[in-house]
């Protein structure tokens, strides 16, 4: 039985935080583990925590679930830290699109490339450095699994400015593989 602690930073996302927690609970190797859910928005965190606990009960997952708005509490003694944050919230993200558009630069999403990606990277980069500094203090051997965009830029920043072991992950890779396979009528097994 595992005694692993996984801290989910940005767990207040009703979609991503919930899905990620459910995915983690599905691994038998994590039986007996702790999922520490953290978000700065107490209301969103409480709602997601309630859903995660319901999912754990329904699936009979044998994990301990706690939640906190205190990042340092969530990180203390963690073995793995998963980040999925949006520094500045939706208001800042809206500006990432509107300001470049005002000058004729239209962006589809604006969270990975172009001016919006640069703005997003700067905001999230500073926030992730703060998280990494806490990790260096509270869980120096933990791995950081970063889902925050722009993923490549942020992984570079983490590598250059911290001692944290990290890997960048993107949930859209499997979706893109499915899409590309459908474009060329190839079996998915050949597209991966």
Backbone as JSON Lines, residues from 0, in Angstrom:
{"i":0,"aa":"X","n":[0.84,-1.18,0.0],"ca":[0.0,0.0,0.0],"c":[0.89,1.24,0.0]}
{"i":1,"aa":"X","n":[0.62,2.15,-0.91],"ca":[1.41,3.36,-1.11],"c":[1.08,4.41,-0.06]}
{"i":2,"aa":"X","n":[2.08,5.2,0.3],"ca":[1.88,6.32,1.21],"c":[2.34,7.6,0.54]}
{"i":3,"aa":"X","n":[1.98,7.76,-0.7],"ca":[2.4,8.89,-1.52],"c":[1.49,10.08,-1.26]}
{"i":4,"aa":"X","n":[2.06,11.28,-1.28],"ca":[1.26,12.49,-1.19],"c":[1.37,13.24,-2.5]}
{"i":5,"aa":"X","n":[0.22,13.53,-3.1],"ca":[0.14,14.3,-4.33],"c":[-0.59,15.6,-4.03]}
{"i":6,"aa":"X","n":[0.07,16.72,-4.29],"ca":[-0.54,18.03,-4.11],"c":[-1.01,18.54,-5.46]}
{"i":7,"aa":"X","n":[-2.28,18.87,-5.56],"ca":[-2.85,19.44,-6.78],"c":[-3.03,20.94,-6.56]}
{"i":8,"aa":"X","n":[-2.17,21.74,-7.18],"ca":[-2.22,23.19,-7.03],"c":[-3.02,23.76,-8.19]}
{"i":9,"aa":"X","n":[-4.13,24.41,-7.87],"ca":[-5.07,24.87,-8.88],"c":[-6.22,23.88,-9.01]}
{"i":10,"aa":"X","n":[-6.5,23.18,-7.91],"ca":[-7.51,22.12,-7.93],"c":[-8.94,22.65,-8.0]}
{"i":11,"aa":"X","n":[-9.13,23.95,-7.89],"ca":[-10.48,24.52,-7.93],"c":[-11.13,24.47,-9.29]}
{"i":12,"aa":"X","n":[-10.39,24.05,-10.3],"ca":[-10.97,23.9,-11.63],"c":[-11.99,22.78,-11.59]}
{"i":13,"aa":"X","n":[-13.24,23.11,-11.87],"ca":[-14.3,22.11,-11.78],"c":[-14.17,21.03,-12.83]}
{"i":14,"aa":"X","n":[-13.46,21.3,-13.89],"ca":[-13.27,20.28,-14.92],"c":[-11.9,19.63,-14.76]}
{"i":15,"aa":"X","n":[-10.84,20.42,-14.9],"ca":[-9.51,19.84,-14.93],"c":[-9.11,19.27,-13.57]}
{"i":16,"aa":"X","n":[-9.34,20.01,-12.49],"ca":[-8.99,19.52,-11.16],"c":[-9.73,18.24,-10.83]}
{"i":17,"aa":"X","n":[-11.01,18.21,-11.13],"ca":[-11.82,17.03,-10.86],"c":[-11.36,15.83,-11.68]}
{"i":18,"aa":"X","n":[-11.18,16.03,-12.98],"ca":[-10.75,14.92,-13.85],"c":[-9.39,14.38,-13.45]}
{"i":19,"aa":"X","n":[-8.48,15.27,-13.11],"ca":[-7.15,14.84,-12.72],"c":[-7.2,14.03,-11.42]}
{"i":20,"aa":"X","n":[-7.96,14.49,-10.45],"ca":[-8.09,13.76,-9.19],"c":[-8.7,12.38,-9.43]}
{"i":21,"aa":"X","n":[-9.72,12.31,-10.28],"ca":[-10.35,11.02,-10.58],"c":[-9.35,10.11,-11.29]}
{"i":22,"aa":"X","n":[-8.59,10.65,-12.22],"ca":[-7.55,9.84,-12.88],"c":[-6.56,9.29,-11.87]}
{"i":23,"aa":"X","n":[-6.09,10.13,-10.96],"ca":[-5.12,9.68,-9.96],"c":[-5.71,8.59,-9.07]}
{"i":24,"aa":"X","n":[-6.96,8.73,-8.69],"ca":[-7.6,7.73,-7.83],"c":[-7.8,6.4,-8.53]}
{"i":25,"aa":"X","n":[-7.74,6.38,-9.86],"ca":[-7.98,5.14,-10.6],"c":[-6.76,4.21,-10.6]}
{"i":26,"aa":"X","n":[-5.6,4.7,-10.18],"ca":[-4.39,3.88,-10.18],"c":[-4.28,3.09,-8.88]}
{"i":27,"aa":"X","n":[-4.29,1.75,-8.97],"ca":[-4.16,0.94,-7.76],"c":[-2.86,1.22,-7.0]}
{"i":28,"aa":"X","n":[-1.84,1.66,-7.73],"ca":[-0.55,1.96,-7.09],"c":[-0.65,3.12,-6.1]}
{"i":29,"aa":"X","n":[-1.68,3.93,-6.23],"ca":[-1.84,5.08,-5.34],"c":[-2.81,4.8,-4.18]}
{"i":30,"aa":"X","n":[-3.17,3.53,-4.02],"ca":[-4.02,3.13,-2.9],"c":[-3.33,3.53,-1.59]}
{"i":31,"aa":"X","n":[-4.06,4.19,-0.71],"ca":[-3.5,4.63,0.56],"c":[-2.82,5.99,0.5]}
{"i":32,"aa":"X","n":[-2.83,6.62,-0.67],"ca":[-2.18,7.9,-0.85],"c":[-3.04,9.06,-0.35]}
{"i":33,"aa":"X","n":[-2.41,10.23,-0.28],"ca":[-3.1,11.46,0.07],"c":[-3.16,12.36,-1.14]}
{"i":34,"aa":"X","n":[-4.35,12.86,-1.44],"ca":[-4.52,13.9,-2.45],"c":[-4.79,15.18,-1.68]}
{"i":35,"aa":"X","n":[-3.89,16.14,-1.83],"ca":[-4.04,17.42,-1.16],"c":[-4.45,18.45,-2.2]}
{"i":36,"aa":"X","n":[-5.7,18.84,-2.18],"ca":[-6.26,19.75,-3.16],"c":[-6.07,21.18,-2.67]}
{"i":37,"aa":"X","n":[-5.52,22.06,-3.53],"ca":[-5.26,23.44,-3.13],"c":[-5.71,24.39,-4.22]}
{"i":38,"aa":"X","n":[-6.34,25.48,-3.81],"ca":[-6.7,26.55,-4.73],"c":[-6.85,27.82,-3.9]}
{"i":39,"aa":"X","n":[-6.66,28.96,-4.53],"ca":[-6.81,30.23,-3.82],"c":[-8.27,30.66,-3.72]}
{"i":40,"aa":"X","n":[-9.13,30.06,-4.53],"ca":[-10.56,30.37,-4.51],"c":[-11.28,29.32,-3.64]}
{"i":41,"aa":"X","n":[-11.58,29.72,-2.42],"ca":[-12.15,28.79,-1.45],"c":[-13.46,28.15,-1.94]}
{"i":42,"aa":"X","n":[-14.34,28.95,-2.55],"ca":[-15.62,28.43,-3.02],"c":[-15.45,27.37,-4.09]}
{"i":43,"aa":"X","n":[-14.62,27.65,-5.07],"ca":[-14.38,26.67,-6.14],"c":[-13.7,25.41,-5.57]}
{"i":44,"aa":"X","n":[-12.77,25.61,-4.65],"ca":[-12.07,24.49,-4.04],"c":[-13.04,23.6,-3.26]}
{"i":45,"aa":"X","n":[-13.92,24.21,-2.48],"ca":[-14.89,23.43,-1.71],"c":[-15.79,22.61,-2.62]}
{"i":46,"aa":"X","n":[-16.23,23.21,-3.72],"ca":[-17.1,22.5,-4.66],"c":[-16.36,21.32,-5.3]}
{"i":47,"aa":"X","n":[-15.13,21.56,-5.77],"ca":[-14.36,20.49,-6.39],"c":[-14.04,19.4,-5.37]}
{"i":48,"aa":"X","n":[-13.7,19.78,-4.16],"ca":[-13.4,18.8,-3.11],"c":[-14.6,17.9,-2.85]}
{"i":49,"aa":"X","n":[-15.77,18.51,-2.8],"ca":[-17.0,17.72,-2.59],"c":[-17.17,16.69,-3.71]}
{"i":50,"aa":"X","n":[-16.96,17.12,-4.96],"ca":[-17.09,16.2,-6.1],"c":[-16.03,15.11,-6.07]}
{"i":51,"aa":"X","n":[-14.8,15.47,-5.71],"ca":[-13.72,14.47,-5.65],"c":[-14.02,13.44,-4.57]}
{"i":52,"aa":"X","n":[-14.5,13.88,-3.42],"ca":[-14.84,12.95,-2.35],"c":[-16.0,12.03,-2.76]}
{"i":53,"aa":"X","n":[-16.98,12.58,-3.47],"ca":[-18.08,11.74,-3.97],"c":[-17.55,10.7,-4.95]}
{"i":54,"aa":"X","n":[-16.66,11.13,-5.85],"ca":[-16.08,10.19,-6.83],"c":[-15.26,9.12,-6.12]}
{"i":55,"aa":"X","n":[-14.52,9.49,-5.08],"ca":[-13.73,8.51,-4.34],"c":[-14.63,7.49,-3.66]}
{"i":56,"aa":"X","n":[-15.72,7.97,-3.1],"ca":[-16.66,7.07,-2.42],"c":[-17.32,6.12,-3.43]}
{"i":57,"aa":"X","n":[-17.76,6.66,-4.56],"ca":[-18.43,5.83,-5.57],"c":[-17.49,4.79,-6.17]}
{"i":58,"aa":"X","n":[-16.23,5.17,-6.36],"ca":[-15.28,4.24,-6.98],"c":[-14.55,3.38,-5.95]}
{"i":59,"aa":"X","n":[-14.86,3.61,-4.69],"ca":[-14.22,2.89,-3.59],"c":[-12.7,3.06,-3.6]}
{"i":60,"aa":"X","n":[-12.28,4.25,-4.03],"ca":[-10.85,4.57,-4.03],"c":[-10.4,4.72,-2.58]}
{"i":61,"aa":"X","n":[-9.33,4.08,-2.26],"ca":[-8.8,4.14,-0.89],"c":[-7.71,5.2,-0.83]}
{"i":62,"aa":"X","n":[-8.15,6.46,-0.85],"ca":[-7.23,7.59,-0.76],"c":[-7.76,8.55,0.3]}
{"i":63,"aa":"X","n":[-6.84,9.29,0.88],"ca":[-7.21,10.34,1.83],"c":[-7.24,11.64,1.04]}
{"i":64,"aa":"X","n":[-8.3,12.41,1.19],"ca":[-8.45,13.67,0.44],"c":[-8.57,14.81,1.44]}
{"i":65,"aa":"X","n":[-7.7,15.79,1.29],"ca":[-7.85,17.01,2.07],"c":[-7.8,18.19,1.12]}
{"i":66,"aa":"X","n":[-8.23,19.34,1.59],"ca":[-8.18,20.53,0.76],"c":[-7.81,21.73,1.63]}
{"i":67,"aa":"X","n":[-7.16,22.68,1.0],"ca":[-6.69,23.86,1.71],"c":[-6.48,25.01,0.74]}
{"i":68,"aa":"X","n":[-6.59,26.22,1.25],"ca":[-6.23,27.4,0.47],"c":[-4.79,27.82,0.78]}
{"i":69,"aa":"X","n":[-4.13,27.08,1.66],"ca":[-2.75,27.35,2.07],"c":[-1.8,26.48,1.24]}
{"i":70,"aa":"X","n":[-1.13,27.11,0.3],"ca":[-0.24,26.36,-0.6],"c":[0.85,25.62,0.16]}
{"i":71,"aa":"X","n":[1.44,26.25,1.13],"ca":[2.53,25.62,1.88],"c":[2.03,24.37,2.62]}
{"i":72,"aa":"X","n":[0.82,24.42,3.14],"ca":[0.24,23.24,3.78],"c":[0.07,22.1,2.77]}
{"i":73,"aa":"X","n":[-0.41,22.42,1.6],"ca":[-0.6,21.41,0.56],"c":[0.73,20.8,0.12]}
{"i":74,"aa":"X","n":[1.77,21.62,0.05],"ca":[3.06,21.15,-0.44],"c":[3.89,20.39,0.59]}
{"i":75,"aa":"X","n":[3.65,20.62,1.86],"ca":[4.48,20.01,2.89],"c":[4.54,18.49,2.73]}
{"i":76,"aa":"X","n":[5.77,18.0,2.54],"ca":[6.05,16.56,2.42],"c":[5.41,15.89,1.19]}
{"i":77,"aa":"X","n":[5.07,16.66,0.18],"ca":[4.51,16.07,-1.04],"c":[5.58,15.29,-1.8]}
{"i":78,"aa":"X","n":[5.15,14.23,-2.45],"ca":[6.03,13.45,-3.32],"c":[5.9,13.92,-4.77]}
{"i":79,"aa":"X","n":[4.7,14.38,-5.1],"ca":[4.4,14.89,-6.43],"c":[3.55,16.14,-6.28]}
{"i":80,"aa":"X","n":[3.81,17.12,-7.14],"ca":[3.04,18.35,-7.16],"c":[2.56,18.55,-8.59]}
{"i":81,"aa":"X","n":[1.26,18.69,-8.75],"ca":[0.68,18.9,-10.07],"c":[0.15,20.34,-10.1]}
{"i":82,"aa":"X","n":[0.62,21.11,-11.08],"ca":[0.17,22.5,-11.19],"c":[-0.72,22.69,-12.41]}
{"i":83,"aa":"X","n":[-1.81,23.36,-12.17],"ca":[-2.74,23.75,-13.23],"c":[-3.35,25.06,-12.78]}
{"i":84,"aa":"X","n":[-2.61,26.15,-13.03],"ca":[-3.02,27.45,-12.5],"c":[-3.29,28.44,-13.63]}
{"i":85,"aa":"X","n":[-3.97,29.52,-13.27],"ca":[-4.22,30.62,-14.2],"c":[-4.03,31.91,-13.41]}
{"i":86,"aa":"X","n":[-2.77,32.34,-13.31],"ca":[-2.48,33.55,-12.54],"c":[-3.24,34.74,-13.14]}
{"i":87,"aa":"X","n":[-3.9,35.49,-12.3],"ca":[-4.68,36.64,-12.77],"c":[-6.1,36.3,-13.15]}
{"i":88,"aa":"X","n":[-6.43,35.02,-13.19],"ca":[-7.79,34.6,-13.49],"c":[-8.23,34.93,-14.91]}
{"i":89,"aa":"X","n":[-9.52,34.8,-15.12],"ca":[-10.09,35.0,-16.46],"c":[-9.99,36.45,-16.92]}
{"i":90,"aa":"X","n":[-10.01,37.39,-15.98],"ca":[-9.91,38.81,-16.35],"c":[-8.58,39.08,-17.05]}
{"i":91,"aa":"X","n":[-7.49,38.57,-16.49],"ca":[-6.17,38.76,-17.11],"c":[-6.1,38.04,-18.45]}
{"i":92,"aa":"X","n":[-6.67,36.86,-18.52],"ca":[-6.66,36.09,-19.77],"c":[-7.44,36.84,-20.87]}
{"i":93,"aa":"X","n":[-8.54,37.46,-20.49],"ca":[-9.33,38.26,-21.44],"c":[-8.46,39.38,-22.03]}
{"i":94,"aa":"X","n":[-7.68,40.02,-21.16],"ca":[-6.8,41.09,-21.63],"c":[-5.71,40.56,-22.56]}
{"i":95,"aa":"X","n":[-5.26,39.33,-22.35],"ca":[-4.26,38.72,-23.23],"c":[-4.76,38.67,-24.68]}
{"i":96,"aa":"X","n":[-6.05,38.55,-24.84],"ca":[-6.65,38.5,-26.18],"c":[-7.04,39.89,-26.68]}
{"i":97,"aa":"X","n":[-7.62,40.69,-25.79],"ca":[-8.15,41.99,-26.2],"c":[-7.06,43.01,-26.55]}
{"i":98,"aa":"X","n":[-5.99,43.04,-25.79],"ca":[-4.94,44.03,-26.05],"c":[-4.27,43.77,-27.41]}
{"i":99,"aa":"X","n":[-3.81,42.56,-27.72],"ca":[-3.26,42.34,-29.06],"c":[-4.29,42.58,-30.17]}
{"i":100,"aa":"X","n":[-5.55,42.22,-29.93],"ca":[-6.6,42.42,-30.94],"c":[-6.77,43.91,-31.25]}
{"i":101,"aa":"X","n":[-6.62,44.75,-30.24],"ca":[-6.71,46.2,-30.42],"c":[-5.68,46.7,-31.44]}
{"i":102,"aa":"X","n":[-4.57,45.99,-31.55],"ca":[-3.5,46.36,-32.48],"c":[-3.44,45.45,-33.7]}
{"i":103,"aa":"X","n":[-4.54,44.73,-33.95],"ca":[-4.66,43.93,-35.16],"c":[-4.1,42.52,-35.08]}
{"i":104,"aa":"X","n":[-3.73,42.07,-33.9],"ca":[-3.19,40.71,-33.75],"c":[-4.29,39.82,-33.17]}
{"i":105,"aa":"X","n":[-4.89,39.01,-34.04],"ca":[-5.94,38.09,-33.61],"c":[-5.3,36.77,-33.2]}
{"i":106,"aa":"X","n":[-5.77,36.21,-32.09],"ca":[-5.25,34.95,-31.58],"c":[-6.4,33.99,-31.35]}
{"i":107,"aa":"X","n":[-6.18,32.73,-31.66],"ca":[-7.22,31.74,-31.43],"c":[-7.43,31.48,-29.95]}
{"i":108,"aa":"X","n":[-6.35,31.28,-29.23],"ca":[-6.43,30.95,-27.81],"c":[-5.6,31.92,-26.99]}
{"i":109,"aa":"X","n":[-4.35,32.11,-27.35],"ca":[-3.5,33.08,-26.67],"c":[-2.89,32.6,-25.38]}
{"i":110,"aa":"X","n":[-2.83,31.27,-25.17],"ca":[-2.21,30.82,-23.92],"c":[-0.89,30.08,-24.13]}
{"i":111,"aa":"X","n":[-0.46,29.93,-25.38],"ca":[0.81,29.23,-25.6],"c":[1.77,29.98,-26.51]}
{"i":112,"aa":"X","n":[1.26,30.71,-27.5],"ca":[2.14,31.43,-28.43],"c":[1.6,32.83,-28.66]}
{"i":113,"aa":"X","n":[2.37,33.64,-29.37],"ca":[1.95,35.0,-29.7],"c":[2.01,35.9,-28.47]}
{"i":114,"aa":"X","n":[1.54,37.14,-28.62],"ca":[1.58,38.08,-27.5],"c":[0.85,37.56,-26.27]}
{"i":115,"aa":"X","n":[-0.3,36.95,-26.47],"ca":[-1.06,36.41,-25.34],"c":[-0.28,35.34,-24.61]}
{"i":116,"aa":"X","n":[0.42,34.49,-25.35],"ca":[1.24,33.45,-24.73],"c":[2.38,34.04,-23.92]}
{"i":117,"aa":"X","n":[2.96,35.14,-24.43],"ca":[4.04,35.81,-23.68],"c":[3.49,36.38,-22.38]}
{"i":118,"aa":"X","n":[2.34,37.08,-22.45],"ca":[1.74,37.66,-21.25],"c":[1.39,36.55,-20.24]}
{"i":119,"aa":"X","n":[0.78,35.51,-20.76],"ca":[0.36,34.37,-19.93],"c":[1.58,33.72,-19.28]}
{"i":120,"aa":"X","n":[2.65,33.58,-20.06],"ca":[3.88,32.99,-19.56],"c":[4.51,33.81,-18.46]}
{"i":121,"aa":"X","n":[4.5,35.12,-18.62],"ca":[5.07,35.98,-17.59],"c":[4.29,35.87,-16.28]}
{"i":122,"aa":"X","n":[2.96,35.94,-16.38],"ca":[2.15,35.85,-15.16],"c":[2.31,34.49,-14.49]}
{"i":123,"aa":"X","n":[2.14,33.43,-15.27],"ca":[2.22,32.09,-14.7],"c":[3.65,31.73,-14.29]}
{"i":124,"aa":"X","n":[4.63,32.28,-14.99],"ca":[6.03,32.0,-14.66],"c":[6.37,32.49,-13.27]}
{"i":125,"aa":"X","n":[6.0,33.72,-12.95],"ca":[6.28,34.25,-11.61],"c":[5.55,33.42,-10.55]}
{"i":126,"aa":"X","n":[4.32,33.04,-10.82],"ca":[3.55,32.24,-9.86],"c":[4.19,30.86,-9.68]}
{"i":127,"aa":"X","n":[4.64,30.24,-10.77],"ca":[5.27,28.93,-10.65],"c":[6.61,28.99,-9.93]}
{"i":128,"aa":"X","n":[7.35,30.06,-10.13],"ca":[8.61,30.21,-9.39],"c":[8.32,30.26,-7.89]}
{"i":129,"aa":"X","n":[7.27,30.98,-7.49],"ca":[6.89,31.01,-6.08],"c":[6.55,29.6,-5.57]}
{"i":130,"aa":"X","n":[5.81,28.84,-6.36],"ca":[5.48,27.46,-5.99],"c":[6.76,26.64,-5.86]}
{"i":131,"aa":"X","n":[7.65,26.78,-6.82],"ca":[8.91,26.03,-6.79],"c":[9.76,26.4,-5.58]}
{"i":132,"aa":"X","n":[9.79,27.65,-5.19],"ca":[10.54,28.06,-4.0],"c":[9.97,27.37,-2.76]}
{"i":133,"aa":"X","n":[8.64,27.3,-2.68],"ca":[8.02,26.57,-1.57],"c":[8.36,25.09,-1.64]}
{"i":134,"aa":"X","n":[8.39,24.52,-2.84],"ca":[8.76,23.11,-2.98],"c":[10.19,22.87,-2.53]}
{"i":135,"aa":"X","n":[11.1,23.76,-2.9],"ca":[12.5,23.6,-2.48],"c":[12.61,23.57,-0.96]}
{"i":136,"aa":"X","n":[11.72,24.29,-0.29],"ca":[11.72,24.36,1.16],"c":[10.97,23.19,1.8]}
{"i":137,"aa":"X","n":[9.82,22.82,1.27],"ca":[8.91,21.9,1.94],"c":[8.9,20.48,1.4]}
{"i":138,"aa":"X","n":[9.3,20.3,0.15],"ca":[9.29,18.96,-0.45],"c":[10.37,18.92,-1.55]}
{"i":139,"aa":"X","n":[11.64,19.06,-1.14],"ca":[12.72,19.22,-2.12],"c":[12.93,18.02,-3.05]}
{"i":140,"aa":"X","n":[12.44,16.85,-2.68],"ca":[12.62,15.67,-3.53],"c":[11.42,15.4,-4.43]}
{"i":141,"aa":"X","n":[10.39,16.23,-4.32],"ca":[9.16,16.01,-5.09],"c":[9.38,16.32,-6.57]}
{"i":142,"aa":"X","n":[8.59,15.67,-7.39],"ca":[8.53,15.96,-8.82],"c":[7.37,16.92,-9.07]}
{"i":143,"aa":"X","n":[7.61,17.92,-9.89],"ca":[6.56,18.84,-10.33],"c":[6.07,18.38,-11.69]}
{"i":144,"aa":"X","n":[4.78,18.13,-11.79],"ca":[4.13,17.78,-13.05],"c":[3.33,19.01,-13.46]}
{"i":145,"aa":"X","n":[3.84,19.74,-14.44],"ca":[3.25,21.02,-14.8],"c":[2.29,20.89,-15.98]}
{"i":146,"aa":"X","n":[1.04,21.24,-15.72],"ca":[0.02,21.32,-16.77],"c":[-0.28,22.77,-17.14]}
{"i":147,"aa":"X","n":[0.37,23.72,-16.48],"ca":[0.1,25.13,-16.72],"c":[0.73,25.59,-18.02]}
{"i":148,"aa":"X","n":[-0.01,26.37,-18.79],"ca":[0.5,26.93,-20.05],"c":[1.11,28.3,-19.83]}
{"i":149,"aa":"X","n":[1.98,28.72,-20.73],"ca":[2.54,27.97,-21.85],"c":[3.59,26.98,-21.36]}
{"i":150,"aa":"X","n":[3.26,25.71,-21.51],"ca":[4.0,24.62,-20.9],"c":[5.49,24.65,-21.21]}
{"i":151,"aa":"X","n":[5.87,24.78,-22.46],"ca":[7.29,24.71,-22.83],"c":[8.08,25.87,-22.2]}
{"i":152,"aa":"X","n":[7.54,27.07,-22.29],"ca":[8.22,28.23,-21.7],"c":[8.37,28.05,-20.19]}
{"i":153,"aa":"X","n":[7.31,27.6,-19.55],"ca":[7.34,27.46,-18.1],"c":[8.29,26.37,-17.65]}
{"i":154,"aa":"X","n":[8.38,25.29,-18.4],"ca":[9.34,24.23,-18.06],"c":[10.77,24.76,-18.16]}
{"i":155,"aa":"X","n":[11.02,25.58,-19.14],"ca":[12.33,26.2,-19.32],"c":[12.64,27.11,-18.12]}
{"i":156,"aa":"X","n":[11.69,27.94,-17.74],"ca":[11.86,28.84,-16.6],"c":[12.16,28.04,-15.33]}
{"i":157,"aa":"X","n":[11.4,26.99,-15.09],"ca":[11.59,26.17,-13.88],"c":[12.98,25.55,-13.88]}
{"i":158,"aa":"X","n":[13.41,25.03,-15.04],"ca":[14.73,24.4,-15.14],"c":[15.84,25.41,-14.9]}
{"i":159,"aa":"X","n":[15.7,26.6,-15.45],"ca":[16.76,27.61,-15.34],"c":[16.84,28.28,-13.97]}
{"i":160,"aa":"X","n":[15.7,28.44,-13.31],"ca":[15.67,29.26,-12.11],"c":[15.44,28.52,-10.8]}
{"i":161,"aa":"X","n":[15.23,27.2,-10.86],"ca":[14.97,26.45,-9.63],"c":[15.74,25.13,-9.65]}
{"i":162,"aa":"X","n":[15.68,24.45,-8.52],"ca":[16.29,23.11,-8.38],"c":[15.24,22.02,-8.46]}
{"i":163,"aa":"X","n":[14.01,22.38,-8.76],"ca":[12.89,21.44,-8.76],"c":[12.97,20.5,-9.97]}
{"i":164,"aa":"X","n":[12.76,19.21,-9.7],"ca":[12.65,18.24,-10.79],"c":[11.26,18.4,-11.38]}
{"i":165,"aa":"X","n":[11.2,18.56,-12.69],"ca":[9.88,18.83,-13.28],"c":[9.75,18.2,-14.66]}
{"i":166,"aa":"X","n":[8.5,18.04,-15.05],"ca":[8.16,17.58,-16.39],"c":[6.9,18.34,-16.8]}
{"i":167,"aa":"X","n":[6.83,18.7,-18.08],"ca":[5.66,19.38,-18.6],"c":[4.72,18.38,-19.25]}
{"i":168,"aa":"X","n":[3.45,18.52,-18.98],"ca":[2.44,17.63,-19.53],"c":[1.36,18.46,-20.22]}
{"i":169,"aa":"X","n":[0.74,17.87,-21.22],"ca":[-0.32,18.56,-21.94],"c":[-1.46,17.59,-22.18]}
{"i":170,"aa":"X","n":[-2.63,17.92,-21.71],"ca":[-3.78,17.03,-21.86],"c":[-4.3,16.97,-23.29]}
{"i":171,"aa":"X","n":[-3.87,17.88,-24.15],"ca":[-4.41,17.87,-25.5],"c":[-3.65,16.95,-26.46]}
{"i":172,"aa":"X","n":[-2.54,16.38,-26.03],"ca":[-1.78,15.49,-26.91],"c":[-2.62,14.29,-27.36]}
{"i":173,"aa":"X","n":[-3.28,13.56,-26.44],"ca":[-4.11,12.44,-26.91],"c":[-5.24,12.89,-27.83]}
{"i":174,"aa":"X","n":[-5.84,14.04,-27.52],"ca":[-6.93,14.54,-28.38],"c":[-6.41,14.86,-29.78]}
{"i":175,"aa":"X","n":[-5.22,15.45,-29.85],"ca":[-4.63,15.78,-31.14],"c":[-4.31,14.5,-31.92]}
{"i":176,"aa":"X","n":[-3.8,13.48,-31.23],"ca":[-3.52,12.21,-31.9],"c":[-4.79,11.62,-32.51]}
{"i":177,"aa":"X","n":[-5.88,11.66,-31.75],"ca":[-7.18,11.17,-32.27],"c":[-7.6,11.98,-33.5]}
{"i":178,"aa":"X","n":[-7.48,13.3,-33.41],"ca":[-7.89,14.17,-34.5],"c":[-7.06,13.9,-35.76]}
{"i":179,"aa":"X","n":[-5.74,13.83,-35.6],"ca":[-4.87,13.59,-36.76],"c":[-5.15,12.22,-37.39]}
{"i":180,"aa":"X","n":[-5.35,11.22,-36.55],"ca":[-5.66,9.88,-37.08],"c":[-6.96,9.91,-37.88]}
{"i":181,"aa":"X","n":[-7.94,10.67,-37.4],"ca":[-9.21,10.75,-38.13],"c":[-9.05,11.47,-39.47]}
{"i":182,"aa":"X","n":[-8.15,12.46,-39.54],"ca":[-7.91,13.19,-40.79],"c":[-7.39,12.28,-41.89]}
{"i":183,"aa":"X","n":[-6.55,11.32,-41.51],"ca":[-5.92,10.46,-42.54],"c":[-6.47,9.05,-42.53]}
{"i":184,"aa":"X","n":[-7.59,8.86,-41.82],"ca":[-8.23,7.55,-41.72],"c":[-7.26,6.46,-41.3]}
{"i":185,"aa":"X","n":[-6.41,6.78,-40.34],"ca":[-5.45,5.81,-39.81],"c":[-5.94,5.29,-38.46]}
{"i":186,"aa":"X","n":[-5.65,4.05,-38.17],"ca":[-5.96,3.56,-36.82],"c":[-5.16,4.36,-35.79]}
{"i":187,"aa":"X","n":[-5.77,4.62,-34.66],"ca":[-5.1,5.41,-33.64],"c":[-3.76,4.81,-33.24]}
{"i":188,"aa":"X","n":[-3.67,3.5,-33.23],"ca":[-2.42,2.84,-32.83],"c":[-1.26,3.22,-33.77]}
{"i":189,"aa":"X","n":[-1.57,3.58,-35.0],"ca":[-0.52,4.0,-35.94],"c":[-0.21,5.48,-35.81]}
{"i":190,"aa":"X","n":[-1.1,6.24,-35.21],"ca":[-0.9,7.68,-35.09],"c":[-0.08,8.04,-33.85]}
{"i":191,"aa":"X","n":[0.02,7.1,-32.93],"ca":[0.73,7.41,-31.68],"c":[2.19,7.07,-31.78]}
